[in-house]
């Protein structure tokens, strides 16, 4: 079976693959997490399309190691190609159709360093949000006791 373009719907434990065979027949495959990498590695070099979501960058890096070309697609772009009721195989088919289009909205695959930096930025932003919420709660409790503190971290520290 010579598969040139593959649509892959990512999930936590079960992955759905859609493609067309050389004869033009649809190929649908359901793979468990521990089977996916071995299956993709034994495939001939292909263009693999996936939605840019959690885990997509990891899988893209792994598939590239096997020599495949990987394209991460914006989920909004893929949604326009969905046909029928929402299910995993229909999603994989929509990804296949979207990645086959000439003008597609793609997401650049992040390397490990870029992904680690993004994680640090997200964690830092979350800590700032939590700090602000805590300060606002403290100010609210104190105002109920008649103690009014101006806004700002430094005002609360004083």
N, CA, C and O atoms as a GROMACS GRO file, in nm:
protein
  632
    1UNK      N    1   0.085  -0.118   0.000
    1UNK     CA    2   0.000   0.000   0.000
    1UNK      C    3   0.089   0.124   0.000
    1UNK      O    4   0.172   0.140   0.090
    2UNK      N    5   0.075   0.210  -0.099
    2UNK     CA    6   0.156   0.330  -0.110
    2UNK      C    7   0.071   0.450  -0.070
    2UNK      O    8  -0.012   0.497  -0.147
    3UNK      N    9   0.092   0.499   0.050
    3UNK     CA   10   0.015   0.612   0.102
    3UNK      C   11   0.100   0.737   0.091
    3UNK      O   12   0.212   0.740   0.142
    4UNK      N   13   0.048   0.840   0.026
    4UNK     CA   14   0.123   0.964   0.011
    4UNK      C   15   0.079   1.071   0.110
    4UNK      O   16   0.162   1.147   0.160
    5UNK      N   17  -0.052   1.076   0.139
    5UNK     CA   18  -0.106   1.178   0.229
    5UNK      C   19  -0.188   1.107   0.336
    5UNK      O   20  -0.268   1.018   0.306
    6UNK      N   21  -0.168   1.149   0.460
    6UNK     CA   22  -0.236   1.087   0.574
    6UNK      C   23  -0.298   1.197   0.659
    6UNK      O   24  -0.234   1.298   0.687
    7UNK      N   25  -0.422   1.176   0.702
    7UNK     CA   26  -0.486   1.261   0.801
    7UNK      C   27  -0.489   1.184   0.931
    7UNK      O   28  -0.538   1.071   0.935
    8UNK      N   29  -0.439   1.244   1.038
    8UNK     CA   30  -0.430   1.174   1.167
    8UNK      C   31  -0.500   1.255   1.274
    8UNK      O   32  -0.465   1.370   1.300
    9UNK      N   33  -0.601   1.195   1.335
    9UNK     CA   34  -0.672   1.259   1.445
    9UNK      C   35  -0.609   1.213   1.576
    9UNK      O   36  -0.612   1.094   1.609
   10UNK      N   37  -0.552   1.306   1.649
   10UNK     CA   38  -0.481   1.274   1.773
   10UNK      C   39  -0.579   1.266   1.890
   10UNK      O   40  -0.682   1.333   1.892
   11UNK      N   41  -0.544   1.182   1.986
   11UNK     CA   42  -0.624   1.167   2.107
   11UNK      C   43  -0.532   1.122   2.220
   11UNK      O   44  -0.411   1.117   2.205
   12UNK      N   45  -0.592   1.088   2.334
   12UNK     CA   46  -0.510   1.043   2.447
   12UNK      C   47  -0.462   0.900   2.428
   12UNK      O   48  -0.345   0.870   2.452
   13UNK      N   49  -0.552   0.812   2.386
   13UNK     CA   50  -0.512   0.672   2.380
   13UNK      C   51  -0.541   0.604   2.247
   13UNK      O   52  -0.470   0.511   2.209
   14UNK      N   53  -0.643   0.648   2.174
   14UNK     CA   54  -0.678   0.588   2.044
   14UNK      C   55  -0.665   0.695   1.936
   14UNK      O   56  -0.724   0.803   1.947
   15UNK      N   57  -0.588   0.663   1.831
   15UNK     CA   58  -0.563   0.756   1.722
   15UNK      C   59  -0.632   0.704   1.597
   15UNK      O   60  -0.635   0.583   1.572
   16UNK      N   61  -0.688   0.794   1.518
   16UNK     CA   62  -0.758   0.755   1.396
   16UNK      C   63  -0.685   0.811   1.275
   16UNK      O   64  -0.654   0.930   1.268
   17UNK      N   65  -0.658   0.724   1.180
   17UNK     CA   66  -0.582   0.758   1.060
   17UNK      C   67  -0.672   0.743   0.939
   17UNK      O   68  -0.748   0.646   0.930
   18UNK      N   69  -0.665   0.836   0.847
   18UNK     CA   70  -0.742   0.830   0.723
   18UNK      C   71  -0.649   0.862   0.607
   18UNK      O   72  -0.568   0.954   0.614
   19UNK      N   73  -0.662   0.785   0.500
   19UNK     CA   74  -0.585   0.810   0.379
   19UNK      C   75  -0.656   0.745   0.262
   19UNK      O   76  -0.759   0.680   0.278
   20UNK      N   77  -0.598   0.762   0.144
   20UNK     CA   78  -0.648   0.695   0.024
   20UNK      C   79  -0.539   0.603  -0.027
   20UNK      O   80  -0.422   0.639  -0.031
   21UNK      N   81  -0.579   0.484  -0.067
   21UNK     CA   82  -0.483   0.389  -0.124
   21UNK      C   83  -0.453   0.430  -0.267
   21UNK      O   84  -0.514   0.522  -0.320
   22UNK      N   85  -0.358   0.361  -0.330
   22UNK     CA   86  -0.321   0.390  -0.469
   22UNK      C   87  -0.440   0.367  -0.562
   22UNK      O   88  -0.450   0.430  -0.668
   23UNK      N   89  -0.530   0.278  -0.523
   23UNK     CA   90  -0.649   0.249  -0.603
   23UNK      C   91  -0.761   0.350  -0.580
   23UNK      O   92  -0.865   0.344  -0.646
   24UNK      N   93  -0.742   0.443  -0.488
   24UNK     CA   94  -0.842   0.546  -0.460
   24UNK      C   95  -0.942   0.506  -0.354
   24UNK      O   96  -1.041   0.576  -0.333
   25UNK      N   97  -0.919   0.393  -0.285
   25UNK     CA   98  -1.009   0.350  -0.178
   25UNK      C   99  -0.966   0.412  -0.046
   25UNK      O  100  -0.847   0.429  -0.020
   26UNK      N  101  -1.065   0.445   0.036
   26UNK     CA  102  -1.031   0.505   0.164
   26UNK      C  103  -0.971   0.401   0.258
   26UNK      O  104  -1.015   0.286   0.263
   27UNK      N  105  -0.869   0.444   0.330
   27UNK     CA  106  -0.802   0.359   0.428
   27UNK      C  107  -0.827   0.421   0.564
   27UNK      O  108  -0.786   0.534   0.590
   28UNK      N  109  -0.893   0.346   0.651
   28UNK     CA  110  -0.920   0.392   0.787
   28UNK      C  111  -0.852   0.295   0.883
   28UNK      O  112  -0.865   0.173   0.870
   29UNK      N  113  -0.781   0.351   0.977
   29UNK     CA  114  -0.706   0.268   1.071
   29UNK      C  115  -0.719   0.328   1.210
   29UNK      O  116  -0.704   0.449   1.228
   30UNK      N  117  -0.749   0.243   1.307
   30UNK     CA  118  -0.756   0.285   1.447
   30UNK      C  119  -0.633   0.227   1.517
   30UNK      O  120  -0.609   0.106   1.513
   31UNK      N  121  -0.556   0.315   1.583
   31UNK     CA  122  -0.430   0.272   1.645
   31UNK      C  123  -0.426   0.315   1.792
   31UNK      O  124  -0.468   0.424   1.828
   32UNK      N  125  -0.373   0.224   1.874
   32UNK     CA  126  -0.350   0.258   2.014
   32UNK      C  127  -0.221   0.339   2.024
   32UNK      O  128  -0.137   0.337   1.934
   33UNK      N  129  -0.206   0.409   2.135
   33UNK     CA  130  -0.089   0.494   2.156
   33UNK      C  131   0.042   0.417   2.137
   33UNK      O  132   0.135   0.467   2.074
   34UNK      N  133   0.049   0.296   2.192
   34UNK     CA  134   0.174   0.220   2.184
   34UNK      C  135   0.198   0.159   2.045
   34UNK      O  136   0.306   0.107   2.020
   35UNK      N  137   0.099   0.164   1.956
   35UNK     CA  138   0.113   0.110   1.820
   35UNK      C  139   0.145   0.218   1.717
   35UNK      O  140   0.196   0.188   1.609
   36UNK      N  141   0.114   0.342   1.749
   36UNK     CA  142   0.117   0.450   1.650
   36UNK      C  143   0.256   0.470   1.590
   36UNK      O  144   0.271   0.472   1.467
   37UNK      N  145   0.356   0.486   1.672
   37UNK     CA  146   0.490   0.517   1.622
   37UNK      C  147   0.544   0.405   1.532
   37UNK      O  148   0.604   0.432   1.428
   38UNK      N  149   0.523   0.280   1.572
   38UNK     CA  150   0.571   0.167   1.491
   38UNK      C  151   0.499   0.163   1.357
   38UNK      O  152   0.560   0.135   1.254
   39UNK      N  153   0.368   0.190   1.358
   39UNK     CA  154   0.291   0.188   1.233
   39UNK      C  155   0.338   0.299   1.138
   39UNK      O  156   0.358   0.274   1.019
   40UNK      N  157   0.356   0.418   1.190
   40UNK     CA  158   0.401   0.532   1.107
   40UNK      C  159   0.542   0.507   1.056
   40UNK      O  160   0.574   0.542   0.942
   41UNK      N  161   0.628   0.447   1.139
   41UNK     CA  162   0.767   0.423   1.099
   41UNK      C  163   0.776   0.325   0.982
   41UNK      O  164   0.866   0.338   0.898
   42UNK      N  165   0.686   0.228   0.975
   42UNK     CA  166   0.691   0.129   0.866
   42UNK      C  167   0.622   0.178   0.738
   42UNK      O  168   0.633   0.113   0.634
   43UNK      N  169   0.551   0.290   0.746
   43UNK     CA  170   0.485   0.344   0.626
   43UNK      C  171   0.588   0.404   0.533
   43UNK      O  172   0.693   0.450   0.577
   44UNK      N  173   0.559   0.404   0.400
   44UNK     CA  174   0.647   0.478   0.309
   44UNK      C  175   0.641   0.627   0.342
   44UNK      O  176   0.545   0.674   0.403
   45UNK      N  177   0.743   0.700   0.303
   45UNK     CA  178   0.750   0.844   0.333
   45UNK      C  179   0.622   0.912   0.285
   45UNK      O  180   0.583   0.898   0.169
   46UNK      N  181   0.558   0.985   0.376
   46UNK     CA  182   0.427   1.044   0.348
   46UNK      C  183   0.418   1.185   0.403
   46UNK      O  184   0.503   1.229   0.482
   47UNK      N  185   0.316   1.255   0.360
   47UNK     CA  186   0.278   1.384   0.418
   47UNK      C  187   0.173   1.353   0.522
   47UNK      O  188   0.066   1.303   0.490
   48UNK      N  189   0.203   1.384   0.648
   48UNK     CA  190   0.111   1.355   0.757
   48UNK      C  191   0.054   1.486   0.808
   48UNK      O  192   0.128   1.575   0.849
   49UNK      N  193  -0.077   1.497   0.806
   49UNK     CA  194  -0.145   1.617   0.856
   49UNK      C  195  -0.210   1.588   0.989
   49UNK      O  196  -0.272   1.483   1.009
   50UNK      N  197  -0.197   1.683   1.083
   50UNK     CA  198  -0.259   1.673   1.215
   50UNK      C  199  -0.307   1.811   1.256
   50UNK      O  200  -0.254   1.913   1.211
   51UNK      N  201  -0.409   1.814   1.342
   51UNK     CA  202  -0.448   1.941   1.399
   51UNK      C  203  -0.345   1.981   1.504
   51UNK      O  204  -0.292   1.897   1.576
   52UNK      N  205  -0.318   2.110   1.512
   52UNK     CA  206  -0.224   2.161   1.613
   52UNK      C  207  -0.298   2.161   1.747
   52UNK      O  208  -0.382   2.248   1.773
   53UNK      N  209  -0.265   2.064   1.831
   53UNK     CA  210  -0.331   2.050   1.961
   53UNK      C  211  -0.229   1.992   2.058
   53UNK      O  212  -0.112   1.976   2.024
   54UNK      N  213  -0.274   1.960   2.178
   54UNK     CA  214  -0.186   1.903   2.277
   54UNK      C  215  -0.122   1.774   2.228
   54UNK      O  216  -0.192   1.683   2.185
   55UNK      N  217   0.008   1.767   2.233
   55UNK     CA  218   0.080   1.648   2.188
   55UNK      C  219   0.120   1.650   2.042
   55UNK      O  220   0.202   1.568   2.001
   56UNK      N  221   0.065   1.741   1.964
   56UNK     CA  222   0.092   1.743   1.820
   56UNK      C  223   0.239   1.770   1.789
   56UNK      O  224   0.295   1.710   1.698
   57UNK      N  225   0.301   1.859   1.864
   57UNK     CA  226   0.442   1.891   1.838
   57UNK      C  227   0.532   1.771   1.869
   57UNK      O  228   0.628   1.744   1.798
   58UNK      N  229   0.499   1.699   1.975
   58UNK     CA  230   0.575   1.579   2.010
   58UNK      C  231   0.565   1.476   1.897
   58UNK      O  232   0.667   1.424   1.851
   59UNK      N  233   0.443   1.446   1.853
   59UNK     CA  234   0.424   1.346   1.749
   59UNK      C  235   0.488   1.392   1.619
   59UNK      O  236   0.544   1.310   1.546
   60UNK      N  237   0.480   1.520   1.588
   60UNK     CA  238   0.541   1.572   1.464
   60UNK      C  239   0.692   1.548   1.465
   60UNK      O  240   0.749   1.507   1.365
   61UNK      N  241   0.756   1.575   1.579
   61UNK     CA  242   0.901   1.551   1.588
   61UNK      C  243   0.933   1.403   1.571
   61UNK      O  244   1.030   1.368   1.504
   62UNK      N  245   0.851   1.317   1.631
   62UNK     CA  246   0.874   1.173   1.620
   62UNK      C  247   0.856   1.124   1.476
   62UNK      O  248   0.936   1.043   1.428
   63UNK      N  249   0.754   1.172   1.408
   63UNK     CA  250   0.727   1.129   1.269
   63UNK      C  251   0.835   1.180   1.175
   63UNK      O  252   0.872   1.112   1.078
   64UNK      N  253   0.886   1.300   1.203
   64UNK     CA  254   0.994   1.354   1.119
   64UNK      C  255   1.120   1.270   1.129
   64UNK      O  256   1.196   1.259   1.033
   65UNK      N  257   1.142   1.209   1.245
   65UNK     CA  258   1.257   1.120   1.262
   65UNK      C  259   1.250   1.001   1.166
   65UNK      O  260   1.352   0.947   1.126
   66UNK      N  261   1.127   0.961   1.130
   66UNK     CA  262   1.107   0.849   1.036
   66UNK      C  263   1.110   0.896   0.891
   66UNK      O  264   1.090   0.816   0.800
   67UNK      N  265   1.136   1.025   0.869
   67UNK     CA  266   1.148   1.078   0.734
   67UNK      C  267   1.021   1.134   0.674
   67UNK      O  268   1.020   1.174   0.558
   68UNK      N  269   0.914   1.138   0.750
   68UNK     CA  270   0.788   1.190   0.699
   68UNK      C  271   0.786   1.342   0.702
   68UNK      O  272   0.854   1.405   0.783
   69UNK      N  273   0.707   1.400   0.614
   69UNK     CA  274   0.682   1.544   0.619
   69UNK      C  275   0.556   1.562   0.702
   69UNK      O  276   0.455   1.495   0.678
   70UNK      N  277   0.561   1.651   0.799
   70UNK     CA  278   0.448   1.670   0.891
   70UNK      C  279   0.399   1.813   0.881
   70UNK      O  280   0.478   1.908   0.881
   71UNK      N  281   0.266   1.827   0.873
   71UNK     CA  282   0.204   1.959   0.868
   71UNK      C  283   0.103   1.966   0.982
   71UNK      O  284   0.014   1.882   0.993
   72UNK      N  285   0.118   2.067   1.067
   72UNK     CA  286   0.021   2.093   1.172
   72UNK      C  287  -0.075   2.200   1.121
   72UNK      O  288  -0.033   2.306   1.074
   73UNK      N  289  -0.203   2.171   1.132
   73UNK     CA  290  -0.306   2.260   1.078
   73UNK      C  291  -0.383   2.328   1.190
   73UNK      O  292  -0.405   2.270   1.297
   74UNK      N  293  -0.422   2.451   1.164
   74UNK     CA  294  -0.508   2.524   1.255
   74UNK      C  295  -0.643   2.453   1.259
   74UNK      O  296  -0.701   2.423   1.154
   75UNK      N  297  -0.694   2.425   1.380
   75UNK     CA  298  -0.820   2.350   1.394
   75UNK      C  299  -0.938   2.421   1.328
   75UNK      O  300  -1.028   2.354   1.277
   76UNK      N  301  -0.939   2.552   1.327
   76UNK     CA  302  -1.048   2.626   1.260
   76UNK      C  303  -1.048   2.600   1.111
   76UNK      O  304  -1.154   2.593   1.048
   77UNK      N  305  -0.930   2.587   1.054
   77UNK     CA  306  -0.919   2.560   0.911
   77UNK      C  307  -0.972   2.421   0.879
   77UNK      O  308  -1.039   2.402   0.777
   78UNK      N  309  -0.943   2.324   0.963
   78UNK     CA  310  -0.985   2.186   0.941
   78UNK      C  311  -1.136   2.172   0.953
   78UNK      O  312  -1.196   2.096   0.878
   79UNK      N  313  -1.196   2.244   1.045
   79UNK     CA  314  -1.340   2.232   1.071
   79UNK      C  315  -1.423   2.255   0.945
   79UNK      O  316  -1.529   2.195   0.930
   80UNK      N  317  -1.376   2.341   0.856
   80UNK     CA  318  -1.449   2.370   0.733
   80UNK      C  319  -1.461   2.250   0.641
   80UNK      O  320  -1.547   2.247   0.553
   81UNK      N  321  -1.375   2.150   0.659
   81UNK     CA  322  -1.374   2.033   0.572
   81UNK      C  323  -1.445   1.913   0.632
   81UNK      O  324  -1.449   1.806   0.570
   82UNK      N  325  -1.499   1.928   0.751
   82UNK     CA  326  -1.568   1.817   0.817
   82UNK      C  327  -1.701   1.789   0.747
   82UNK      O  328  -1.778   1.881   0.719
   83UNK      N  329  -1.725   1.662   0.720
   83UNK     CA  330  -1.848   1.619   0.654
   83UNK      C  331  -1.916   1.518   0.745
   83UNK      O  332  -1.850   1.427   0.797
   84UNK      N  333  -2.046   1.532   0.765
   84UNK     CA  334  -2.120   1.438   0.847
   84UNK      C  335  -2.108   1.470   0.994
   84UNK      O  336  -2.058   1.575   1.034
   85UNK      N  337  -2.156   1.375   1.074
   85UNK     CA  338  -2.152   1.393   1.219
   85UNK      C  339  -2.008   1.389   1.269
   85UNK      O  340  -1.920   1.329   1.208
   86UNK      N  341  -1.987   1.454   1.382
   86UNK     CA  342  -1.852   1.458   1.437
   86UNK      C  343  -1.818   1.322   1.498
   86UNK      O  344  -1.884   1.276   1.592
   87UNK      N  345  -1.715   1.261   1.445
   87UNK     CA  346  -1.655   1.143   1.506
   87UNK      C  347  -1.509   1.140   1.465
   87UNK      O  348  -1.466   1.219   1.381
   88UNK      N  349  -1.433   1.052   1.523
   88UNK     CA  350  -1.288   1.055   1.504
   88UNK      C  351  -1.246   1.025   1.359
   88UNK      O  352  -1.153   1.088   1.308
   89UNK      N  353  -1.312   0.931   1.294
   89UNK     CA  354  -1.276   0.902   1.155
   89UNK      C  355  -1.313   1.017   1.062
   89UNK      O  356  -1.239   1.047   0.968
   90UNK      N  357  -1.427   1.082   1.088
   90UNK     CA  358  -1.465   1.199   1.008
   90UNK      C  359  -1.368   1.313   1.031
   90UNK      O  360  -1.337   1.388   0.938
   91UNK      N  361  -1.319   1.328   1.154
   91UNK     CA  362  -1.218   1.431   1.183
   91UNK      C  363  -1.088   1.402   1.108
   91UNK      O  364  -1.026   1.492   1.052
   92UNK      N  365  -1.048   1.273   1.108
   92UNK     CA  366  -0.925   1.235   1.036
   92UNK      C  367  -0.941   1.260   0.886
   92UNK      O  368  -0.847   1.302   0.819
   93UNK      N  369  -1.060   1.234   0.833
   93UNK     CA  370  -1.085   1.260   0.691
   93UNK      C  371  -1.082   1.410   0.661
   93UNK      O  372  -1.030   1.451   0.558
   94UNK      N  373  -1.136   1.490   0.751
   94UNK     CA  374  -1.131   1.636   0.733
   94UNK      C  375  -0.987   1.686   0.736
   94UNK      O  376  -0.951   1.775   0.659
   95UNK      N  377  -0.906   1.630   0.824
   95UNK     CA  378  -0.764   1.667   0.830
   95UNK      C  379  -0.695   1.628   0.699
   95UNK      O  380  -0.616   1.705   0.645
   96UNK      N  381  -0.726   1.507   0.649
   96UNK     CA  382  -0.671   1.460   0.522
   96UNK      C  383  -0.706   1.558   0.409
   96UNK      O  384  -0.620   1.596   0.330
   97UNK      N  385  -0.833   1.597   0.402
   97UNK     CA  386  -0.877   1.690   0.297
   97UNK      C  387  -0.809   1.825   0.312
   97UNK      O  388  -0.766   1.884   0.212
   98UNK      N  389  -0.800   1.874   0.434
   98UNK     CA  390  -0.740   2.006   0.458
   98UNK      C  391  -0.591   2.007   0.424
   98UNK      O  392  -0.542   2.103   0.365
   99UNK      N  393  -0.520   1.901   0.460
   99UNK     CA  394  -0.376   1.898   0.433
   99UNK      C  395  -0.348   1.881   0.284
   99UNK      O  396  -0.239   1.914   0.238
  100UNK      N  397  -0.445   1.830   0.210
  100UNK     CA  398  -0.430   1.813   0.065
  100UNK      C  399  -0.448   1.943  -0.012
  100UNK      O  400  -0.410   1.952  -0.128
  101UNK      N  401  -0.504   2.043   0.051
  101UNK     CA  402  -0.530   2.172  -0.014
  101UNK      C  403  -0.401   2.251  -0.032
  101UNK      O  404  -0.309   2.240   0.050
  102UNK      N  405  -0.394   2.330  -0.140
  102UNK     CA  406  -0.271   2.407  -0.163
  102UNK      C  407  -0.252   2.522  -0.064
  102UNK      O  408  -0.140   2.545  -0.017
  103UNK      N  409  -0.358   2.594  -0.033
  103UNK     CA  410  -0.347   2.709   0.059
  103UNK      C  411  -0.402   2.668   0.194
  103UNK      O  412  -0.523   2.669   0.215
  104UNK      N  413  -0.314   2.633   0.284
  104UNK     CA  414  -0.357   2.588   0.415
  104UNK      C  415  -0.290   2.670   0.525
  104UNK      O  416  -0.178   2.718   0.509
  105UNK      N  417  -0.361   2.686   0.634
  105UNK     CA  418  -0.307   2.759   0.748
  105UNK      C  419  -0.233   2.660   0.836
  105UNK      O  420  -0.294   2.575   0.902
  106UNK      N  421  -0.102   2.670   0.837
  106UNK     CA  422  -0.023   2.574   0.911
  106UNK      C  423   0.037   2.636   1.036
  106UNK      O  424   0.045   2.758   1.050
  107UNK      N  425   0.078   2.550   1.126
  107UNK     CA  426   0.145   2.590   1.249
  107UNK      C  427   0.285   2.529   1.243
  107UNK      O  428   0.299   2.410   1.213
  108UNK      N  429   0.385   2.607   1.271
  108UNK     CA  430   0.523   2.558   1.267
  108UNK      C  431   0.546   2.461   1.383
  108UNK      O  432   0.505   2.488   1.496
  109UNK      N  433   0.610   2.350   1.354
  109UNK     CA  434   0.640   2.251   1.457
  109UNK      C  435   0.749   2.307   1.548
  109UNK      O  436   0.855   2.348   1.502
  110UNK      N  437   0.722   2.307   1.678
  110UNK     CA  438   0.818   2.360   1.775
  110UNK      C  439   0.921   2.252   1.810
  110UNK      O  440   0.888   2.134   1.822
  111UNK      N  441   1.046   2.296   1.826
  111UNK     CA  442   1.146   2.203   1.877
  111UNK      C  443   1.134   2.199   2.030
  111UNK      O  444   1.056   2.274   2.088
  112UNK      N  445   1.211   2.112   2.092
  112UNK     CA  446   1.199   2.093   2.238
  112UNK      C  447   1.227   2.222   2.315
  112UNK      O  448   1.157   2.253   2.411
  113UNK      N  449   1.329   2.297   2.272
  113UNK     CA  450   1.364   2.421   2.343
  113UNK      C  451   1.249   2.523   2.336
  113UNK      O  452   1.218   2.589   2.434
  114UNK      N  453   1.188   2.535   2.218
  114UNK     CA  454   1.076   2.628   2.202
  114UNK      C  455   0.958   2.586   2.288
  114UNK      O  456   0.892   2.670   2.349
  115UNK      N  457   0.933   2.457   2.292
  115UNK     CA  458   0.821   2.408   2.371
  115UNK      C  459   0.847   2.427   2.521
  115UNK      O  460   0.756   2.464   2.596
  116UNK      N  461   0.970   2.402   2.566
  116UNK     CA  462   1.004   2.424   2.706
  116UNK      C  463   0.989   2.571   2.743
  116UNK      O  464   0.940   2.604   2.852
  117UNK      N  465   1.031   2.660   2.654
  117UNK     CA  466   1.018   2.804   2.680
  117UNK      C  467   0.870   2.844   2.689
  117UNK      O  468   0.833   2.924   2.775
  118UNK      N  469   0.787   2.788   2.602
  118UNK     CA  470   0.644   2.817   2.607
  118UNK      C  471   0.583   2.769   2.739
  118UNK      O  472   0.499   2.838   2.797
  119UNK      N  473   0.624   2.652   2.785
  119UNK     CA  474   0.575   2.600   2.912
  119UNK      C  475   0.613   2.693   3.026
  119UNK      O  476   0.530   2.724   3.111
  120UNK      N  477   0.739   2.739   3.028
  120UNK     CA  478   0.783   2.831   3.133
  120UNK      C  479   0.704   2.962   3.131
  120UNK      O  480   0.666   3.013   3.236
  121UNK      N  481   0.680   3.015   3.011
  121UNK     CA  482   0.601   3.139   3.000
  121UNK      C  483   0.458   3.118   3.052
  121UNK      O  484   0.405   3.203   3.122
  122UNK      N  485   0.398   3.005   3.017
  122UNK     CA  486   0.261   2.976   3.063
  122UNK      C  487   0.256   2.962   3.215
  122UNK      O  488   0.165   3.014   3.279
  123UNK      N  489   0.354   2.891   3.272
  123UNK     CA  490   0.358   2.875   3.418
  123UNK      C  491   0.378   3.009   3.488
  123UNK      O  492   0.314   3.037   3.589
  124UNK      N  493   0.466   3.091   3.433
  124UNK     CA  494   0.491   3.224   3.491
  124UNK      C  495   0.364   3.309   3.485
  124UNK      O  496   0.329   3.376   3.583
  125UNK      N  497   0.298   3.307   3.372
  125UNK     CA  498   0.175   3.385   3.356
  125UNK      C  499   0.068   3.338   3.454
  125UNK      O  500  -0.006   3.419   3.510
  126UNK      N  501   0.060   3.206   3.475
  126UNK     CA  502  -0.037   3.151   3.569
  126UNK      C  503  -0.005   3.193   3.712
  126UNK      O  504  -0.096   3.224   3.789
  127UNK      N  505   0.123   3.194   3.748
  127UNK     CA  506   0.162   3.237   3.883
  127UNK      C  507   0.128   3.384   3.906
  127UNK      O  508   0.084   3.422   4.014
  128UNK      N  509   0.148   3.467   3.804
  128UNK     CA  510   0.112   3.609   3.815
  128UNK      C  511  -0.038   3.624   3.835
  128UNK      O  512  -0.083   3.705   3.916
  129UNK      N  513  -0.116   3.546   3.760
  129UNK     CA  514  -0.262   3.549   3.773
  129UNK      C  515  -0.304   3.508   3.914
  129UNK      O  516  -0.392   3.571   3.974
  130UNK      N  517  -0.244   3.402   3.967
  130UNK     CA  518  -0.277   3.356   4.102
  130UNK      C  519  -0.238   3.458   4.208
  130UNK      O  520  -0.312   3.479   4.304
  131UNK      N  521  -0.122   3.522   4.190
  131UNK     CA  522  -0.078   3.624   4.285
  131UNK      C  523  -0.176   3.741   4.286
  131UNK      O  524  -0.213   3.791   4.392
  132UNK      N  525  -0.218   3.783   4.167
  132UNK     CA  526  -0.313   3.894   4.158
  132UNK      C  527  -0.445   3.858   4.225
  132UNK      O  528  -0.503   3.940   4.296
  133UNK      N  529  -0.492   3.736   4.203
  133UNK     CA  530  -0.618   3.693   4.265
  133UNK      C  531  -0.606   3.692   4.417
  133UNK      O  532  -0.698   3.734   4.487
  134UNK      N  533  -0.492   3.643   4.469
  134UNK     CA  534  -0.471   3.638   4.613
  134UNK      C  535  -0.466   3.779   4.672
  134UNK      O  536  -0.526   3.805   4.777
  135UNK      N  537  -0.396   3.869   4.606
  135UNK     CA  538  -0.388   4.008   4.654
  135UNK      C  539  -0.527   4.072   4.655
  135UNK      O  540  -0.562   4.142   4.750
  136UNK      N  541  -0.605   4.048   4.552
  136UNK     CA  542  -0.741   4.104   4.547
  136UNK      C  543  -0.828   4.048   4.659
  136UNK      O  544  -0.909   4.120   4.717
  137UNK      N  545  -0.812   3.919   4.690
  137UNK     CA  546  -0.888   3.859   4.800
  137UNK      C  547  -0.847   3.922   4.933
  137UNK      O  548  -0.932   3.954   5.016
  138UNK      N  549  -0.716   3.940   4.954
  138UNK     CA  550  -0.667   4.002   5.078
  138UNK      C  551  -0.724   4.143   5.091
  138UNK      O  552  -0.772   4.181   5.198
  139UNK      N  553  -0.717   4.220   4.984
  139UNK     CA  554  -0.770   4.357   4.987
  139UNK      C  555  -0.919   4.358   5.017
  139UNK      O  556  -0.968   4.443   5.091
  140UNK      N  557  -0.992   4.261   4.959
  140UNK     CA  558  -1.136   4.251   4.984
  140UNK      C  559  -1.167   4.218   5.129
  140UNK      O  560  -1.255   4.279   5.189
  141UNK      N  561  -1.094   4.121   5.186
  141UNK     CA  562  -1.115   4.084   5.326
  141UNK      C  563  -1.082   4.202   5.419
  141UNK      O  564  -1.156   4.230   5.513
  142UNK      N  565  -0.970   4.270   5.391
  142UNK     CA  566  -0.931   4.383   5.474
  142UNK      C  567  -1.031   4.499   5.464
  142UNK      O  568  -1.057   4.568   5.563
  143UNK      N  569  -1.088   4.520   5.344
  143UNK     CA  570  -1.185   4.629   5.330
  143UNK      C  571  -1.311   4.600   5.413
  143UNK      O  572  -1.378   4.694   5.457
  144UNK      N  573  -1.344   4.472   5.433
  144UNK     CA  574  -1.458   4.437   5.518
  144UNK      C  575  -1.430   4.469   5.664
  144UNK      O  576  -1.522   4.485   5.744
  145UNK      N  577  -1.302   4.480   5.698
  145UNK     CA  578  -1.262   4.516   5.835
  145UNK      C  579  -1.235   4.666   5.847
  145UNK      O  580  -1.195   4.714   5.953
  146UNK      N  581  -1.258   4.738   5.738
  146UNK     CA  582  -1.240   4.883   5.740
  146UNK      C  583  -1.101   4.928   5.701
  146UNK      O  584  -1.069   5.046   5.712
  147UNK      N  585  -1.018   4.836   5.656
  147UNK     CA  586  -0.881   4.871   5.615
  147UNK      C  587  -0.878   4.870   5.463
  147UNK      O  588  -0.892   4.765   5.400
  148UNK      N  589  -0.859   4.988   5.405
  148UNK     CA  590  -0.859   4.999   5.258
  148UNK      C  591  -0.716   5.018   5.211
  148UNK      O  592  -0.645   5.109   5.254
  149UNK      N  593  -0.674   4.929   5.120
  149UNK     CA  594  -0.539   4.934   5.065
  149UNK      C  595  -0.550   4.964   4.916
  149UNK      O  596  -0.630   4.903   4.846
  150UNK      N  597  -0.470   5.060   4.867
  150UNK     CA  598  -0.472   5.087   4.723
  150UNK      C  599  -0.430   4.965   4.642
  150UNK      O  600  -0.369   4.871   4.693
  151UNK      N  601  -0.464   4.968   4.515
  151UNK     CA  602  -0.427   4.858   4.426
  151UNK      C  603  -0.276   4.849   4.409
  151UNK      O  604  -0.205   4.948   4.420
  152UNK      N  605  -0.230   4.729   4.380
  152UNK     CA  606  -0.089   4.710   4.349
  152UNK      C  607  -0.021   4.618   4.450
  152UNK      O  608  -0.054   4.616   4.568
  153UNK      N  609   0.073   4.542   4.400
  153UNK     CA  610   0.147   4.446   4.482
  153UNK      C  611   0.225   4.519   4.591
  153UNK      O  612   0.224   4.478   4.707
  154UNK      N  613   0.293   4.627   4.554
  154UNK     CA  614   0.375   4.699   4.651
  154UNK      C  615   0.292   4.760   4.765
  154UNK      O  616   0.339   4.770   4.878
  155UNK      N  617   0.170   4.801   4.735
  155UNK     CA  618   0.083   4.859   4.838
  155UNK      C  619   0.048   4.751   4.943
  155UNK      O  620   0.043   4.780   5.063
  156UNK      N  621   0.023   4.630   4.897
  156UNK     CA  622  -0.011   4.521   4.989
  156UNK      C  623   0.112   4.480   5.070
  156UNK      O  624   0.101   4.449   5.188
  157UNK      N  625   0.229   4.481   5.005
  157UNK     CA  626   0.352   4.445   5.076
  157UNK      C  627   0.382   4.542   5.191
  157UNK      O  628   0.433   4.501   5.296
  158UNK      N  629   0.350   4.670   5.170
  158UNK     CA  630   0.373   4.770   5.276
  158UNK      C  631   0.287   4.740   5.394
  158UNK      O  632   0.291   4.811   5.494
   0.00000   0.00000   0.00000
